[in-house]
Amino acid sequence: MPKNTTAPGHSRTSARTRRIAIAGAATLAAATLAFSFVPSGTTTTSEAVSAAPVVFSQGQIKNVRASITDQLAGETVKADAAAAKLKAAELAAAKKAAVKKAAAKKAAAKKAAAKKAAAKKAAAKKRAAEKKAAKKRAAAKAAKKHRAREAANRSAKRAALKRAAVKWYPNNLDGWIRESLSIMARKGIPGSYNGLYRNIMRESTGNPNAVNGWDINAQNGTPSIGLLQVIQPTFNAYHVSGTSFSIYDPVANITAAANYAAHRYGSIDNVNSAY
């Protein structure tokens, strides 16, 4: 790189301008002096002018020097103004670039901060969603467990109730009458232990397989059967749900006969003879 020999605060352009100005001023001064010493009305030639000696006074030299100094000062001022303007433009451009760079840096920082905040918010939202889902799963699991426990409790209660409802009766006349009375009570069929027992003993003497093969019913092809000597059509018509469909079944026979007597006589207790 060429070495910069320009004095501080001055450019090469200003130095060149000063040299041109000095040369022009010197030429102008010399021409002025030459013409100012030619006598008025005298015709001159190039030979005469060149041969004639030129004498300058101190005042004239002083004026020329002053003129040159003024011109140099003017050129210096112009050069300094141009240099200052250039320097100001450079400073303004540098300041503008610095401001632009700072603005870009600030925008980048703001964008990075926004991105970081968005990522943080998304992570927090994801954690909240996961926590909510886990809580929901736990609640569902607890609810399922509770339902299973409740179902087990209900099942146990139903089993207990069923066991309590299924009462055991002995397989004899006393057991058959008491079981029939229990069914009659649930179905709203009137009758008492004494009314059932009295009619059973008269009709079959307590034999569930008793069959009458000689009365009018037998002659008509429908013999009286069982503890209360019921014919098949009557048994079928007054059969009570929840009992056996066999006419020979002791409980089914007693309950159907009591149901028939309730419809015809008001109660089995009102029957004292063949019915």
C-alpha positions as CSV (number, residue, x, y, z in Angstrom):
1,M,0.0,0.0,0.0
2,P,1.5,3.5,-0.9
3,K,2.5,5.6,2.1
4,N,0.1,8.4,2.9
5,T,2.1,11.6,2.8
6,T,-0.9,13.9,3.1
7,A,-0.9,16.2,6.1
8,P,-3.6,15.5,8.7
9,G,-6.9,17.3,7.9
10,H,-6.0,17.7,4.2
11,S,-6.6,15.5,1.3
12,R,-4.5,15.0,-1.9
13,T,-7.2,16.8,-3.8
14,S,-6.9,19.9,-1.7
15,A,-3.0,19.9,-2.0
16,R,-3.3,19.6,-5.8
17,T,-5.8,22.4,-5.8
18,R,-3.5,24.7,-3.8
19,R,-0.6,24.0,-6.2
20,I,-2.7,24.9,-9.2
21,A,-3.9,28.0,-7.4
22,I,-0.4,29.1,-6.6
23,A,0.8,28.6,-10.1
24,G,-2.1,30.5,-11.6
25,A,-1.7,33.3,-9.1
26,A,2.0,33.6,-9.9
27,T,1.4,33.7,-13.7
28,L,-1.4,36.3,-13.2
29,A,0.8,38.5,-11.1
30,A,3.7,38.4,-13.5
31,A,1.4,39.3,-16.4
32,T,-0.1,42.1,-14.5
33,L,3.3,43.6,-13.6
34,A,4.5,43.3,-17.2
35,F,1.6,45.2,-18.6
36,S,1.6,47.7,-15.9
37,F,5.1,49.0,-16.8
38,V,4.6,49.4,-20.5
39,P,4.5,53.2,-21.3
40,S,1.1,54.5,-22.6
41,G,0.9,55.0,-26.4
42,T,4.1,53.0,-27.1
43,T,3.9,50.2,-29.6
44,T,5.7,47.2,-28.4
45,T,7.0,44.1,-29.9
46,S,8.0,40.9,-28.5
47,E,11.7,41.7,-28.9
48,A,11.2,45.1,-27.1
49,V,9.3,43.6,-24.2
50,S,11.8,40.9,-23.7
51,A,14.8,43.3,-24.0
52,A,13.4,45.9,-21.7
53,P,14.3,45.4,-18.0
54,V,11.3,45.1,-15.6
55,V,11.5,46.9,-12.3
56,F,9.0,46.0,-9.5
57,S,8.3,48.3,-6.6
58,Q,7.9,47.0,-3.0
59,G,4.3,48.0,-3.0
60,Q,3.6,46.0,-6.1
61,I,5.3,42.9,-4.8
62,K,3.4,43.3,-1.5
63,N,0.1,43.5,-3.3
64,V,0.9,40.4,-5.3
65,R,1.8,38.5,-2.2
66,A,-1.3,39.6,-0.5
67,S,-3.5,38.5,-3.4
68,I,-1.8,35.1,-3.5
69,T,-2.2,34.7,0.2
70,D,-5.9,35.5,0.0
71,Q,-6.3,33.1,-2.8
72,L,-4.4,30.4,-0.9
73,A,-6.5,31.0,2.2
74,G,-9.7,30.7,0.1
75,E,-8.7,27.5,-1.4
76,T,-7.6,26.2,2.0
77,V,-11.0,27.1,3.4
78,K,-12.8,25.3,0.5
79,A,-10.6,22.3,0.9
80,D,-11.2,22.1,4.6
81,A,-14.9,22.5,4.1
82,A,-14.9,19.7,1.6
83,A,-12.9,17.5,3.9
84,A,-15.1,18.3,6.8
85,K,-18.2,17.5,4.7
86,L,-16.7,14.2,3.6
87,K,-15.8,13.3,7.2
88,A,-19.3,14.3,8.4
89,A,-20.8,12.1,5.7
90,E,-18.6,9.2,6.7
91,L,-19.5,9.7,10.4
92,A,-23.2,9.8,9.5
93,A,-22.9,6.6,7.4
94,A,-21.0,4.9,10.2
95,K,-23.6,6.0,12.8
96,K,-26.4,4.9,10.5
97,A,-24.7,1.5,10.0
98,A,-24.2,1.2,13.8
99,V,-27.9,2.0,14.5
100,K,-29.0,-0.5,11.8
101,K,-26.7,-3.1,13.3
102,A,-28.0,-2.4,16.8
103,A,-31.6,-2.6,15.6
104,A,-30.9,-5.9,13.8
105,K,-29.2,-7.3,17.0
106,K,-32.2,-6.1,19.1
107,A,-34.7,-7.7,16.7
108,A,-32.7,-10.9,16.7
109,A,-32.6,-10.9,20.5
110,K,-36.3,-10.2,20.6
111,K,-37.0,-13.0,18.2
112,A,-34.9,-15.4,20.2
113,A,-36.6,-14.4,23.4
114,A,-40.0,-14.9,21.8
115,K,-39.0,-18.3,20.5
116,K,-37.7,-19.3,23.9
117,A,-40.9,-18.1,25.6
118,A,-43.0,-20.0,23.0
119,A,-41.0,-23.1,23.6
120,K,-41.3,-22.7,27.4
121,K,-45.1,-22.1,27.1
122,A,-45.5,-25.2,24.8
123,A,-43.5,-27.3,27.3
124,A,-45.6,-26.0,30.2
125,K,-48.8,-26.7,28.2
126,K,-47.6,-30.2,27.4
127,R,-46.7,-30.9,31.0
128,A,-50.2,-29.6,32.0
129,A,-51.9,-31.8,29.4
130,E,-49.9,-34.9,30.6
131,K,-50.7,-34.1,34.2
132,K,-54.4,-33.7,33.3
133,A,-54.4,-37.0,31.3
134,A,-52.6,-38.8,34.2
135,K,-55.2,-37.4,36.6
136,K,-58.0,-38.5,34.3
137,R,-56.6,-42.0,34.0
138,A,-56.2,-42.2,37.7
139,A,-59.8,-41.0,38.2
140,A,-61.0,-43.5,35.7
141,K,-59.1,-46.3,37.3
142,A,-60.4,-45.3,40.7
143,A,-64.0,-45.1,39.3
144,K,-63.6,-48.5,37.7
145,K,-62.3,-50.0,41.0
146,H,-65.1,-48.3,42.9
147,R,-67.7,-49.7,40.4
148,A,-66.1,-53.2,40.7
149,R,-66.3,-53.0,44.4
150,E,-69.9,-51.7,44.4
151,A,-70.8,-54.5,42.0
152,A,-69.2,-57.1,44.2
153,N,-71.0,-55.6,47.2
154,R,-74.3,-55.7,45.3
155,S,-73.7,-59.2,44.2
156,A,-72.9,-60.2,47.8
157,K,-76.0,-58.5,49.0
158,R,-78.2,-60.2,46.4
159,A,-76.7,-63.5,47.3
160,A,-77.3,-62.9,51.0
161,L,-80.9,-61.8,50.2
162,K,-81.4,-64.8,48.0
163,R,-80.1,-67.1,50.6
164,A,-82.4,-65.4,53.1
165,A,-85.4,-65.6,50.7
166,V,-84.9,-69.3,50.0
167,K,-86.2,-70.8,53.1
168,W,-85.9,-74.5,53.6
169,Y,-89.0,-76.5,54.5
170,P,-89.1,-80.2,55.5
171,N,-90.3,-82.6,52.9
172,N,-93.5,-83.6,54.8
173,L,-97.1,-82.4,55.2
174,D,-96.2,-79.7,57.7
175,G,-93.4,-78.4,55.4
176,W,-95.6,-78.5,52.3
177,I,-98.4,-76.5,54.0
178,R,-96.0,-73.9,55.4
179,E,-94.2,-73.4,52.1
180,S,-97.6,-73.1,50.3
181,L,-98.7,-70.5,52.9
182,S,-95.5,-68.5,52.2
183,I,-96.3,-68.5,48.4
184,M,-100.0,-67.6,49.1
185,A,-98.9,-64.7,51.2
186,R,-96.7,-63.3,48.4
187,K,-99.4,-63.7,45.8
188,G,-102.3,-62.4,48.0
189,I,-104.2,-65.7,48.2
190,P,-106.1,-66.0,51.5
191,G,-106.0,-69.1,53.7
192,S,-104.7,-70.4,57.0
193,Y,-102.7,-73.4,58.2
194,N,-105.7,-74.9,59.9
195,G,-108.0,-74.5,56.8
196,L,-105.4,-76.2,54.5
197,Y,-104.7,-79.0,57.0
198,R,-108.3,-79.7,57.7
199,N,-109.3,-80.0,53.9
200,I,-106.1,-82.0,53.1
201,M,-106.9,-84.6,55.7
202,R,-110.5,-84.9,54.5
203,E,-109.6,-85.2,50.8
204,S,-106.4,-87.4,50.8
205,T,-105.4,-88.0,54.4
206,G,-102.1,-86.3,53.5
207,N,-101.1,-88.5,50.6
208,P,-99.8,-86.4,47.6
209,N,-100.2,-89.4,45.2
210,A,-103.9,-90.0,46.0
211,V,-106.2,-90.5,43.0
212,N,-110.0,-90.8,43.1
213,G,-111.0,-93.3,40.5
214,W,-114.7,-93.7,41.2
215,D,-116.4,-90.2,41.6
216,I,-118.1,-88.3,38.8
217,N,-114.9,-86.6,37.8
218,A,-113.2,-90.0,37.3
219,Q,-116.2,-91.2,35.3
220,N,-115.8,-88.1,33.1
221,G,-112.1,-88.9,32.6
222,T,-110.7,-86.3,34.9
223,P,-110.0,-88.0,38.2
224,S,-109.3,-85.9,41.3
225,I,-105.5,-86.0,42.2
226,G,-103.2,-85.0,45.0
227,L,-103.5,-83.6,48.5
228,L,-106.5,-81.5,47.8
229,Q,-108.0,-83.7,45.1
230,V,-107.8,-81.3,42.2
231,I,-108.7,-82.2,38.7
232,Q,-106.2,-81.4,35.9
233,P,-108.3,-78.6,34.2
234,T,-108.8,-76.8,37.5
235,F,-105.1,-77.2,38.3
236,N,-104.1,-75.7,35.0
237,A,-106.6,-72.8,35.3
238,Y,-105.5,-71.8,38.8
239,H,-101.8,-72.8,38.7
240,V,-99.7,-70.3,40.7
241,S,-96.5,-69.1,39.1
242,G,-93.3,-70.1,40.9
243,T,-94.6,-73.6,41.7
244,S,-94.2,-76.9,39.8
245,F,-96.4,-77.6,36.8
246,S,-96.9,-81.2,38.1
247,I,-100.3,-81.8,39.7
248,Y,-98.7,-84.4,42.0
249,D,-96.3,-81.8,43.4
250,P,-97.5,-81.2,47.0
251,V,-96.9,-77.5,47.2
252,A,-98.2,-76.8,43.6
253,N,-101.3,-78.9,44.3
254,I,-102.1,-77.1,47.7
255,T,-101.4,-73.6,46.2
256,A,-103.6,-74.1,43.1
257,A,-106.5,-75.6,45.2
258,A,-106.3,-72.6,47.6
259,N,-106.3,-70.2,44.7
260,Y,-109.4,-71.9,43.2
261,A,-111.2,-71.9,46.6
262,A,-110.3,-68.2,47.1
263,H,-112.0,-67.4,43.7
264,R,-115.1,-69.5,44.4
265,Y,-115.6,-69.5,48.1
266,G,-113.5,-66.5,49.3
267,S,-110.9,-68.7,51.1
268,I,-109.9,-72.3,51.6
269,D,-110.9,-71.8,55.2
270,N,-114.6,-71.6,54.0
271,V,-114.5,-75.1,52.5
272,N,-115.8,-77.8,54.8
273,S,-116.8,-80.5,52.3
274,A,-116.3,-81.6,48.7
275,Y,-115.7,-78.5,46.6
